[in-house]
Amino acid sequence: MRYRSIYPQIVAATGHRQEARESRLWLRVILEEHLAPAAEVLPLLDEANQLVAIFTASNKRLKLGAIVRAPFVGVLILFAGPISAF
């Protein structure tokens, strides 16, 4: 069986979360500057908040899975301090 890296999925999930956060920012600007009716913007803002939460949770699960699948990589990342500290 061929090993597939999970890191491209983590990068993609992070990118999706950033896009959702940026959309949320612009929806807030639209709402605060009264560029569109609040009745139209608020449902979109709520959905953007939900997407940020979904992508954040997904990203956390992917990162946890990466550490579980490759524990030595996780150990190296966690203990990447000075050797004299041990």
DRENPA-3360 file (N, C-alpha, C; in nm, 2 decimals, always signed):
BEGIN
1 = MRYRSIYP = +0.08/-0.12/+0.00/+0.00/+0.00/+0.00/+0.09/+0.12/+0.00 ~ +0.05/+0.22/-0.08/+0.13/+0.34/-0.09/+0.08/+0.45/+0.01 ~ +0.18/+0.51/+0.08/+0.15/+0.61/+0.18/+0.12/+0.74/+0.11 ~ +0.01/+0.80/+0.15/-0.03/+0.94/+0.10/-0.01/+1.04/+0.21 ~ +0.05/+1.14/+0.17/+0.07/+1.25/+0.27/-0.06/+1.32/+0.30 ~ -0.07/+1.36/+0.43/-0.19/+1.43/+0.47/-0.17/+1.58/+0.47 ~ -0.04/+1.62/+0.45/-0.01/+1.76/+0.46/-0.07/+1.85/+0.35 ~ -0.09/+1.80/+0.22/-0.16/+1.88/+0.12/-0.31/+1.91/+0.16;
9 = QIVAATGH = -0.37/+1.81/+0.23/-0.50/+1.83/+0.28/-0.51/+1.94/+0.39 ~ -0.40/+1.94/+0.48/-0.40/+2.04/+0.58/-0.38/+2.18/+0.52 ~ -0.30/+2.19/+0.42/-0.28/+2.32/+0.35/-0.41/+2.37/+0.29 ~ -0.48/+2.27/+0.22/-0.60/+2.31/+0.16/-0.71/+2.35/+0.26 ~ -0.72/+2.28/+0.37/-0.82/+2.32/+0.47/-0.78/+2.45/+0.53 ~ -0.66/+2.48/+0.55/-0.62/+2.61/+0.60/-0.65/+2.72/+0.50 ~ -0.63/+2.70/+0.37/-0.67/+2.80/+0.27/-0.82/+2.82/+0.26 ~ -0.90/+2.72/+0.28/-1.04/+2.73/+0.28/-1.09/+2.81/+0.40;
17 = RQEARESR = -1.03/+2.79/+0.51/-1.06/+2.86/+0.63/-1.03/+3.01/+0.61 ~ -0.91/+3.04/+0.56/-0.87/+3.18/+0.53/-0.97/+3.25/+0.44 ~ -1.02/+3.18/+0.34/-1.11/+3.24/+0.24/-1.25/+3.27/+0.31 ~ -1.29/+3.18/+0.40/-1.42/+3.20/+0.47/-1.40/+3.31/+0.57 ~ -1.29/+3.33/+0.63/-1.26/+3.44/+0.72/-1.26/+3.57/+0.65 ~ -1.20/+3.57/+0.53/-1.20/+3.70/+0.45/-1.34/+3.73/+0.40 ~ -1.42/+3.63/+0.36/-1.56/+3.66/+0.33/-1.64/+3.72/+0.44 ~ -1.61/+3.66/+0.56/-1.68/+3.71/+0.68/-1.64/+3.86/+0.71;
25 = LWLRVILE = -1.51/+3.89/+0.69/-1.47/+4.03/+0.70/-1.54/+4.12/+0.61 ~ -1.55/+4.09/+0.48/-1.62/+4.18/+0.39/-1.77/+4.19/+0.42 ~ -1.83/+4.08/+0.46/-1.97/+4.09/+0.50/-1.99/+4.18/+0.62 ~ -1.90/+4.18/+0.71/-1.91/+4.28/+0.82/-1.89/+4.42/+0.77 ~ -1.80/+4.44/+0.68/-1.78/+4.58/+0.63/-1.91/+4.62/+0.56 ~ -1.97/+4.53/+0.48/-2.09/+4.57/+0.41/-2.20/+4.60/+0.51 ~ -2.21/+4.52/+0.62/-2.31/+4.54/+0.72/-2.29/+4.68/+0.79 ~ -2.17/+4.70/+0.83/-2.14/+4.82/+0.91/-2.15/+4.95/+0.83;
33 = EHLAPAAE = -2.12/+4.94/+0.70/-2.13/+5.06/+0.61/-2.26/+5.07/+0.54 ~ -2.36/+4.99/+0.58/-2.49/+4.99/+0.52/-2.50/+4.99/+0.37 ~ -2.41/+4.90/+0.31/-2.41/+4.89/+0.17/-2.51/+4.79/+0.11 ~ -2.57/+4.72/+0.20/-2.68/+4.63/+0.16/-2.77/+4.61/+0.29 ~ -2.90/+4.57/+0.26/-2.99/+4.56/+0.38/-2.94/+4.45/+0.47 ~ -2.95/+4.47/+0.60/-2.91/+4.38/+0.70/-2.98/+4.24/+0.69 ~ -3.11/+4.25/+0.64/-3.18/+4.12/+0.62/-3.12/+4.03/+0.52 ~ -3.05/+4.09/+0.43/-2.98/+4.01/+0.32/-2.84/+3.97/+0.37;
41 = VLPLLDEA = -2.77/+4.05/+0.45/-2.63/+4.02/+0.49/-2.62/+3.93/+0.61 ~ -2.71/+3.94/+0.70/-2.70/+3.86/+0.82/-2.71/+3.71/+0.80 ~ -2.79/+3.66/+0.71/-2.79/+3.51/+0.68/-2.65/+3.47/+0.62 ~ -2.60/+3.55/+0.54/-2.47/+3.52/+0.47/-2.36/+3.53/+0.58 ~ -2.37/+3.62/+0.67/-2.27/+3.63/+0.78/-2.27/+3.51/+0.87 ~ -2.39/+3.47/+0.90/-2.41/+3.35/+0.98/-2.35/+3.23/+0.91 ~ -2.38/+3.21/+0.78/-2.32/+3.10/+0.71/-2.17/+3.11/+0.70 ~ -2.11/+3.23/+0.69/-1.97/+3.24/+0.69/-1.91/+3.20/+0.82;
49 = NQLVAIFT = -1.98/+3.24/+0.93/-1.93/+3.20/+1.06/-1.93/+3.04/+1.08 ~ -2.04/+2.98/+1.02/-2.05/+2.83/+1.03/-1.94/+2.77/+0.95 ~ -1.91/+2.83/+0.83/-1.80/+2.77/+0.75/-1.66/+2.78/+0.81 ~ -1.64/+2.90/+0.88/-1.51/+2.91/+0.95/-1.50/+2.81/+1.06 ~ -1.61/+2.78/+1.13/-1.61/+2.68/+1.24/-1.59/+2.54/+1.18 ~ -1.65/+2.51/+1.07/-1.63/+2.38/+1.01/-1.49/+2.36/+0.96 ~ -1.43/+2.46/+0.89/-1.30/+2.45/+0.84/-1.19/+2.45/+0.96 ~ -1.22/+2.52/+1.06/-1.13/+2.52/+1.18/-1.13/+2.38/+1.24;
57 = ASNKRLKL = -1.25/+2.32/+1.26/-1.26/+2.19/+1.32/-1.19/+2.08/+1.23 ~ -1.21/+2.10/+1.10/-1.16/+2.00/+1.01/-1.00/+2.01/+1.01 ~ -0.95/+2.13/+1.01/-0.81/+2.16/+1.01/-0.75/+2.09/+1.14 ~ -0.81/+2.11/+1.26/-0.76/+2.06/+1.38/-0.76/+1.90/+1.37 ~ -0.87/+1.84/+1.32/-0.87/+1.70/+1.31/-0.76/+1.65/+1.21 ~ -0.74/+1.72/+1.10/-0.64/+1.67/+1.01/-0.50/+1.68/+1.07 ~ -0.47/+1.79/+1.15/-0.34/+1.80/+1.21/-0.32/+1.70/+1.32 ~ -0.43/+1.67/+1.40/-0.42/+1.56/+1.50/-0.39/+1.43/+1.43;
65 = GAIVRAPF = -0.46/+1.40/+1.32/-0.44/+1.28/+1.24/-0.30/+1.27/+1.19 ~ -0.24/+1.38/+1.15/-0.10/+1.38/+1.10/+0.00/+1.34/+1.21 ~ -0.03/+1.39/+1.33/+0.06/+1.36/+1.44/+0.04/+1.21/+1.48 ~ -0.08/+1.16/+1.48/-0.10/+1.02/+1.51/-0.04/+0.93/+1.41 ~ -0.06/+0.97/+1.28/-0.01/+0.88/+1.17/+0.15/+0.88/+1.16 ~ +0.20/+1.00/+1.20/+0.35/+1.01/+1.19/+0.40/+1.06/+1.32 ~ +0.40/+0.98/+1.42/+0.43/+1.02/+1.56/+0.58/+1.08/+1.57 ~ +0.67/+1.03/+1.49/+0.81/+1.08/+1.50/+0.82/+1.22/+1.45;
73 = VGVLILFA = +0.74/+1.25/+1.34/+0.74/+1.39/+1.29/+0.68/+1.48/+1.40 ~ +0.58/+1.43/+1.46/+0.51/+1.51/+1.57/+0.61/+1.54/+1.68 ~ +0.69/+1.44/+1.72/+0.78/+1.45/+1.83/+0.89/+1.55/+1.79 ~ +0.94/+1.55/+1.67/+1.04/+1.64/+1.62/+0.98/+1.78/+1.62 ~ +0.86/+1.80/+1.59/+0.80/+1.93/+1.59/+0.78/+1.98/+1.73 ~ +0.74/+1.89/+1.82/+0.71/+1.93/+1.95/+0.84/+1.97/+2.03 ~ +0.95/+1.90/+2.00/+1.07/+1.92/+2.07/+1.18/+1.98/+1.99 ~ +1.14/+2.08/+1.91/+1.23/+2.15/+1.82/+1.31/+2.26/+1.89;
81 = GPISAF = +1.32/+2.25/+2.02/+1.40/+2.35/+2.09/+1.54/+2.32/+2.10 ~ +1.62/+2.39/+2.18/+1.76/+2.37/+2.20/+1.78/+2.23/+2.26 ~ +1.89/+2.16/+2.22/+1.92/+2.03/+2.27/+1.95/+2.04/+2.42 ~ +2.02/+2.15/+2.46/+2.06/+2.16/+2.60/+1.94/+2.17/+2.70 ~ +1.82/+2.19/+2.65/+1.70/+2.20/+2.73/+1.67/+2.06/+2.79 ~ +1.71/+1.96/+2.72/+1.68/+1.82/+2.77/+1.79/+1.78/+2.87;
% end
